[in-house]
């Protein structure tokens, strides 16, 4: 499983997303979150691939690339909820 976060670092939600990632890793959850700037080529391609329409977005994807769970919009999920999907 992999966890992706698509967001704009220099926006109103940038700091909140970065704190979420930092706190997620500090909490000792296994694995890491891959943060992608949607204004980059890779971020834009990933957003298009997963049909992301709102930012920030958190996506938990299986190893084959299919989406297990996704959250879109300014209300972020609980860290434990993301961890439960990411390592189930």
ChimeraX commands (.cxc) that place a marker at each C-alpha (Angstrom):
marker #1 position 0.00,0.00,0.00 radius 0.5
marker #1 position 1.03,3.57,-0.54 radius 0.5
marker #1 position -0.34,6.82,0.81 radius 0.5
marker #1 position -0.30,9.89,-1.42 radius 0.5
marker #1 position -1.15,13.46,-0.56 radius 0.5
marker #1 position -1.86,15.89,-3.38 radius 0.5
marker #1 position -1.81,19.56,-2.39 radius 0.5
marker #1 position -0.41,23.01,-3.10 radius 0.5
marker #1 position 2.38,23.77,-0.62 radius 0.5
marker #1 position 2.00,27.56,-0.90 radius 0.5
marker #1 position -1.73,27.74,-0.29 radius 0.5
marker #1 position -4.13,28.15,2.62 radius 0.5
marker #1 position -4.07,24.39,3.27 radius 0.5
marker #1 position -0.32,23.87,2.76 radius 0.5
marker #1 position 0.69,24.20,6.40 radius 0.5
marker #1 position -2.18,22.01,7.62 radius 0.5
marker #1 position -1.22,19.21,5.23 radius 0.5
marker #1 position 2.47,19.43,6.15 radius 0.5
marker #1 position 1.58,19.25,9.85 radius 0.5
marker #1 position -0.65,16.24,9.16 radius 0.5
marker #1 position 2.24,14.44,7.41 radius 0.5
marker #1 position 4.71,15.32,10.16 radius 0.5
marker #1 position 2.34,14.25,12.94 radius 0.5
marker #1 position 1.43,11.03,11.10 radius 0.5
marker #1 position 5.08,10.03,10.94 radius 0.5
marker #1 position 5.78,11.11,14.53 radius 0.5
marker #1 position 2.89,8.96,15.74 radius 0.5
marker #1 position 4.86,5.93,14.62 radius 0.5
marker #1 position 2.57,4.76,11.85 radius 0.5
marker #1 position 4.33,2.35,9.53 radius 0.5
marker #1 position 5.43,3.66,6.17 radius 0.5
marker #1 position 5.51,7.18,4.90 radius 0.5
marker #1 position 3.24,9.53,3.07 radius 0.5
marker #1 position 4.31,10.67,-0.39 radius 0.5
marker #1 position 3.47,14.35,-0.77 radius 0.5
marker #1 position 2.97,15.65,-4.29 radius 0.5
marker #1 position 2.60,19.26,-5.36 radius 0.5
marker #1 position -0.28,19.41,-7.83 radius 0.5
marker #1 position 1.48,22.18,-9.73 radius 0.5
marker #1 position 4.27,19.83,-10.82 radius 0.5
marker #1 position 4.12,17.47,-13.78 radius 0.5
marker #1 position 4.11,14.39,-11.53 radius 0.5
marker #1 position 1.48,15.82,-9.21 radius 0.5
marker #1 position -0.77,16.84,-12.08 radius 0.5
marker #1 position -0.45,13.42,-13.72 radius 0.5
marker #1 position -1.25,11.65,-10.45 radius 0.5
marker #1 position -4.29,13.88,-9.89 radius 0.5
marker #1 position -5.50,13.06,-13.37 radius 0.5
marker #1 position -4.85,9.33,-12.91 radius 0.5
marker #1 position -6.89,9.19,-9.70 radius 0.5
marker #1 position -9.54,11.67,-10.92 radius 0.5
marker #1 position -8.85,14.12,-8.08 radius 0.5
marker #1 position -11.10,17.17,-8.20 radius 0.5
marker #1 position -10.49,18.83,-4.80 radius 0.5
marker #1 position -7.37,19.64,-2.82 radius 0.5
marker #1 position -5.90,18.59,-0.56 radius 0.5
marker #1 position -6.49,14.92,-1.33 radius 0.5
marker #1 position -5.24,11.85,0.49 radius 0.5
marker #1 position -5.23,8.60,-1.44 radius 0.5
marker #1 position -4.48,5.12,-0.15 radius 0.5
marker #1 position -3.63,2.96,-3.15 radius 0.5
marker #1 position -2.95,-0.74,-3.43 radius 0.5
marker #1 position 0.31,-1.96,-4.92 radius 0.5
marker #1 position -1.44,-2.43,-8.29 radius 0.5
marker #1 position -2.41,1.27,-8.27 radius 0.5
marker #1 position -6.13,0.83,-7.53 radius 0.5
marker #1 position -7.64,3.11,-4.91 radius 0.5
marker #1 position -8.50,1.56,-1.58 radius 0.5
marker #1 position -9.72,4.83,0.00 radius 0.5
marker #1 position -9.56,8.52,-0.87 radius 0.5
marker #1 position -10.43,11.75,0.92 radius 0.5
marker #1 position -10.80,15.05,-0.91 radius 0.5
marker #1 position -11.29,18.56,0.37 radius 0.5
marker #1 position -10.14,20.71,3.23 radius 0.5
marker #1 position -11.36,18.42,6.03 radius 0.5
marker #1 position -8.61,15.88,6.54 radius 0.5
marker #1 position -9.30,12.40,7.94 radius 0.5
marker #1 position -7.98,11.20,11.27 radius 0.5
marker #1 position -4.43,9.86,11.16 radius 0.5
marker #1 position -5.55,6.53,12.61 radius 0.5
marker #1 position -8.15,6.18,9.87 radius 0.5
marker #1 position -5.52,6.66,7.17 radius 0.5
marker #1 position -3.19,4.22,8.92 radius 0.5
marker #1 position -5.96,1.61,9.20 radius 0.5
marker #1 position -6.55,1.67,5.45 radius 0.5
marker #1 position -2.88,1.92,4.57 radius 0.5
marker #1 position -1.88,-1.17,6.50 radius 0.5
marker #1 position -4.96,-3.36,6.41 radius 0.5
marker link #1:1,2 radius 0.2
marker link #1:2,3 radius 0.2
marker link #1:3,4 radius 0.2
marker link #1:4,5 radius 0.2
marker link #1:5,6 radius 0.2
marker link #1:6,7 radius 0.2
marker link #1:7,8 radius 0.2
marker link #1:8,9 radius 0.2
marker link #1:9,10 radius 0.2
marker link #1:10,11 radius 0.2
marker link #1:11,12 radius 0.2
marker link #1:12,13 radius 0.2
marker link #1:13,14 radius 0.2
marker link #1:14,15 radius 0.2
marker link #1:15,16 radius 0.2
marker link #1:16,17 radius 0.2
marker link #1:17,18 radius 0.2
marker link #1:18,19 radius 0.2
marker link #1:19,20 radius 0.2
marker link #1:20,21 radius 0.2
marker link #1:21,22 radius 0.2
marker link #1:22,23 radius 0.2
marker link #1:23,24 radius 0.2
marker link #1:24,25 radius 0.2
marker link #1:25,26 radius 0.2
marker link #1:26,27 radius 0.2
marker link #1:27,28 radius 0.2
marker link #1:28,29 radius 0.2
marker link #1:29,30 radius 0.2
marker link #1:30,31 radius 0.2
marker link #1:31,32 radius 0.2
marker link #1:32,33 radius 0.2
marker link #1:33,34 radius 0.2
marker link #1:34,35 radius 0.2
marker link #1:35,36 radius 0.2
marker link #1:36,37 radius 0.2
marker link #1:37,38 radius 0.2
marker link #1:38,39 radius 0.2
marker link #1:39,40 radius 0.2
marker link #1:40,41 radius 0.2
marker link #1:41,42 radius 0.2
marker link #1:42,43 radius 0.2
marker link #1:43,44 radius 0.2
marker link #1:44,45 radius 0.2
marker link #1:45,46 radius 0.2
marker link #1:46,47 radius 0.2
marker link #1:47,48 radius 0.2
marker link #1:48,49 radius 0.2
marker link #1:49,50 radius 0.2
marker link #1:50,51 radius 0.2
marker link #1:51,52 radius 0.2
marker link #1:52,53 radius 0.2
marker link #1:53,54 radius 0.2
marker link #1:54,55 radius 0.2
marker link #1:55,56 radius 0.2
marker link #1:56,57 radius 0.2
marker link #1:57,58 radius 0.2
marker link #1:58,59 radius 0.2
marker link #1:59,60 radius 0.2
marker link #1:60,61 radius 0.2
marker link #1:61,62 radius 0.2
marker link #1:62,63 radius 0.2
marker link #1:63,64 radius 0.2
marker link #1:64,65 radius 0.2
marker link #1:65,66 radius 0.2
marker link #1:66,67 radius 0.2
marker link #1:67,68 radius 0.2
marker link #1:68,69 radius 0.2
marker link #1:69,70 radius 0.2
marker link #1:70,71 radius 0.2
marker link #1:71,72 radius 0.2
marker link #1:72,73 radius 0.2
marker link #1:73,74 radius 0.2
marker link #1:74,75 radius 0.2
marker link #1:75,76 radius 0.2
marker link #1:76,77 radius 0.2
marker link #1:77,78 radius 0.2
marker link #1:78,79 radius 0.2
marker link #1:79,80 radius 0.2
marker link #1:80,81 radius 0.2
marker link #1:81,82 radius 0.2
marker link #1:82,83 radius 0.2
marker link #1:83,84 radius 0.2
marker link #1:84,85 radius 0.2
marker link #1:85,86 radius 0.2
marker link #1:86,87 radius 0.2
marker link #1:87,88 radius 0.2
view
